[in-house]
Amino acid sequence: MKLDCKHVWEHISEYIDARVDAKLRDEIEQHLEHCEICSAILDSTRNILVLTADNRTFELPVGYSKRLHERLAGEIEKSKHESPEGGPNLPELSG
């Protein structure tokens, strides 16, 4: 099975935590070599982990989590209808 963006996004946390099996890890890494969007999501997720691990407290804007989940669901749905060579576009989320 060829991994697509949706599958990478579903396993990104486990990938970062090294909790995916070797076969899935290899498939994710092959996908990341060719997908700038997923590579950016991986880097952003790692950056978020670094920022939240520094023991400083901060609040996300009201409704941010809901907007994030809605946006991701919309992008996943949109990516189902795109051609294989065209990856999903993820515009910036506003606070």
PEQUIBEL-V502406 format. One record per backbone hydrogen bond with DSSP energy under -1.0 kcal/mol. NH is the residue of the N-H (numbers start at 1). CO is the residue of the C=O. E is the energy in kcal/mol with one decimal. If there is no record, write none. Layout:
NH/CO/E  NH/CO/E
//
This chain:
8/4/-1.9  9/5/-2.9  10/6/-2.0  11/7/-1.1  15/11/-2.6  16/12/-2.4  17/13/-2.3  18/15/-1.3  19/14/-3.5  25/21/-2.6  26/22/-2.3  27/23/-2.1  28/24/-2.8  29/25/-2.6  30/26/-2.3  31/27/-2.1  32/28/-2.8  33/29/-1.4  34/31/-1.2  35/31/-1.3  39/35/-1.9  40/36/-2.3  41/37/-2.3  42/38/-2.5  43/39/-2.4  44/40/-2.8  45/41/-2.7  46/42/-2.4  47/43/-2.4  48/44/-2.4  49/45/-2.1  50/46/-2.1  51/47/-2.6  52/48/-2.6  53/49/-1.1  64/61/-2.2  67/63/-2.5  68/64/-2.8  69/65/-2.5  70/66/-2.5  71/67/-2.5  72/68/-2.7  73/69/-2.5  74/70/-2.3  75/71/-2.5  76/72/-2.5  77/73/-2.3  78/74/-2.5  79/75/-2.5  80/76/-1.0  81/78/-1.4  86/83/-1.0
//
